[in-house]
Amino acid sequence: MSPPTTDITQPESATNTDTSSQAESSSDAQGEWFDDDDDMEYEPTTEGEEDIEVFEDDMDEGGDIYVDAEEDLGGVDIEFAMDEAANSAVDEDEGERTETEATATIPGIARRVLPITPTQIRQLLGQYGLDRIYVQHAGAARGIPADADGVGLLGGYGGLGALRRRRPKPGSGSNYPKVPSEVGQKLMDSGEFGFNDGYKRNPTRKNTKLFRKLLSRELGLESGGRERTANRLLVQGMIPSSTADTIIHYDTKCYSGQFSDDGNFFFSCAQDFKVRMYDTSNPYSWKYYKTVNYPLGVWTITDATLSPDNKLLAYSSIRHIVCLAPTDPGEDSEPWMLDFQHGGSRHGRGGGWGRFGVSLISLSNAEMTQSAALSMVQIWSIRFSGDGREIVAGTGDDSVYVYDIERRQTILRIPGHKEDVNAVCFGDKMSPHILYSGSDDTTLKVWDRRSMGDGREAGVFLGHTEGLTYVDSKGDGRYVLSNGKDQTMKLWDLRKMMSTDRYDKVDTGLYSTQFDYRMDTFDEGDYQPHPHDCSLVTFKGHKVLKTLIRCHFSPPGSTNSRYVYSGSADGSVWVYNLDATVAGKVNVFKATKHSRPKKSGLYNDSYEFTGSGSRHAWSTCVRDASWHPSAPIIAATSWNGWGMGTGTCTMHSWNDGAEDDEGEPRMGARVDQKLAYDEDLYGSPGNSGSGRSQFARSRLRTRRAAVANEDDSD
């Protein structure tokens, strides 16, 4: 039997309607997925376009009818002619039909027959929700046949691709907000986010270079307020360079790392369930401090937070238990366990650290095993309150928890989201009342614990069209920053949040494609702005893929609060001005590429998919970054290595663009997780051979130079 022919029957009168009628019919066919007032046009389909044939008796000479399976099939009939006679009629007549055939279905009315390809039919069905069914049922999706590249018909690996929206027509422009942002420029001029350089506005002034500004300061050419402003301008312009001062290598992926508020302490969390602490009181010369473990963790350590006095470190895994450990290197006891699910009292048996003034609970290994089996709460994010008395957590049961350390129990649970809560924080360092929570349901919610009688949020920020990966507060009770899987970072103002009553009328599910950030790449043509976006500024350029990538405000001491910055799956730290322009990038991939040899046994957990040709290539994904509060230094924590199976923490300082310096140790020094020199890290990139290291050669050159100087003095 010949292959079936698909006939689309449409009354001839439909072809004589005006353009607006056709647009209205197309809009009706699209359903509730899109707004009625959206005038975005589709991009004409190019795949298989040469297979489309148009048959019409009275087409005007020279007239063209364009057929798009996703656009022009509303209100038409689809017929499948299975008999050979129908197939031969299409093949032999080349589009000409008798009047009897044209009026066979509806007497007296001519029709046109539009054969379409199977690809267009799949697109048509996918437009009306078939893709959503496959994404929601992952098991069925994996059964979709894949093409030669291993990508399913719906896109992505195994058919788990993103739902694709309408693409903007070529020449229609970007759907993203324009850059530079006018609102962001006003914020930069307001003084809340640093100062504008007056020299840039006055081109007649010659002291625009750093050395001229330093000379002007030393000569006392500026006085009073202008001198203080000039000093701040000096600081805020020192964005760290890509060249790494030190590369700390880990044998597993690194998930997060942060400086303490005073800059004297740094911790990094790795997938081996260890948190390593470093003394950074001299930010240019770190010292290994201590390592603490998470017993019976699941997958990785998800988050960690320091108490304001730097004496306690809380850290979590994908469980309901938060570990609390002292940072004192003299304390080597097991961490204490805070049970968020059971209120901290079910398994309690007394004990505590009297000198810290807290009383906590401890679980045995047997109790922890039983507790893990019964766990319904998976913690993704935790933060200490400004007074160090409470810890807030975002969890996988769509809730926000608040734990009181002194009372050793959960004192508040807010089941306020529809999906996982990936990020939480306090709105003000001086008050524990305002909470922020970001979720996979695309919302950023504001909670005021002083008015929680009805259990409702105080307000909502809408603007992201995909789930949120991180939330950071400026600490002033007003501004908050968020990263989203829609590949944007957004700045919000508490005064512009959406009210609860207005939020109740919005169906947030209409604006999300459920994009799978772990497997797919985001097509910018799919981005549609949220119609209820209440953000101030939208930042775009970094890649929020593979993992929950984090973003932050730059500190007031070392940057004058001038910037916002984010990690990125492209291997860089992106630094933005408040007007959404890019102020700088720290290229971690370039700084670390091939900085350790391949070693068997370290890459069994490689991130890249089996079908990818770059499975064992050197790859970098910067998951977190931290700007030192008083020095121009950024510490970047990354999935980094061959097949992205290992991790690094790299320290990048401002070096005025120089690739190297004359100091010792030389820039780019490679050390292990305890900051010890490791000869194996300097083997040839392609194998595990050792060979003489760059570090060793540098030391040898230094000794030779010292001997030569002694000879000259003699």
Secondary structure, 3 states (H helix, E strand, C coil): CCCCEEEEEEEHHHHCCCHHHHHHHHHHHHHHHCCCCCCCCCCCCCCCHHHCCCECCCCCCCCCCCCCCCCCCCCCEEEEECCHHHHHHHHHHCCCCCHHHHCCCCCCCCEEECCCCHHHHHHHHHHHHHHHHHHHCHHHHCCCCECCCCEECCCCECCCCCCCCCCCCCCCCCCCCCCCCHHHHHHHHHCCCCCCCHHHHCCCCCCCCHHHHHHHHHCCCCCCHHHHHHHHHHHHCCCCCCCEEEEEEECCCEEEEEECCCCCEEEEEECCCEEEEEECCCCCCCEEEEEEECCCCCCCEEEEEECCCCCEEEEEECCCEEEEEECCCCCCCCCEEEECCCCCCCCCCCCEEHHHCEECECCCHHHHHHHHHCCCCCEEEEEECCCCCEEEEEECCCCEEEEECCCCEEEEEECCCCCCEEEEEEEECCEEEEEEEEECCCCEEEEEHHHCCCCCCCEEECCCCCCEEEEEECCECCEEEEEECCCEEEEEEHHHCECHHHHCCCCHHHHCCCCCCCCCCCCHHHCCCCCCCCCCEEEECCCCCCCCCCEEECCHHHHCCCCEEECCCCCEEEEECCCCCEEEEEEHHHHHCCCCCCCCCCCCCCCCCCCCCCCCCEEEEEEEEEECCCCCEEEEEEEEEECCCCEEEEEEECCCCCCCCCCCCCCCEEECCCCCECHHHHCCCCCCCCCCCHHHHHHHHHHHHHHHHHHHHC
